[in-house]
């Protein structure tokens, strides 16, 4: 008989996976990482890191670990892949507006038969229109 704790579904139905030996919390995170690596190779972004840093928001010490950090046009960008906006995420967005260090973006996966593409927004909800490189990546 299978151990019930090992068979338990993820709360948000994400499937943990791996790419080049790097463990990812979901397939969407993995796909976004691959897109960002292509952009890094093309020189569009630099210093891509995955789950690397912890950002402290407010004096009470709420910490936040973004999925990705990178530099774009000499600006630090923090990015999170979110299929579901949790209550904690909503609090982080509010605090980021007041205490955030730089730009925070949300990559929301859109699933189709041809794969995953992303709607990229800043935390104010302004959509970041993908450039030609990202459109090309989505087609691959």
ABEGO torsion letter per residue (X at the ends): XBBAAAABBBAAGBBBBBBGGBBBABAAAAAAAAAAAAAAAAGABBGBBBGABBBBBEAAGBBBBBABBBBBGGBBBBBBBBABBBAAAAAAAAAAAAABABBBBBBBBBBBAAEBBBBBBBAAGBBBBBBAAAAAAAAX
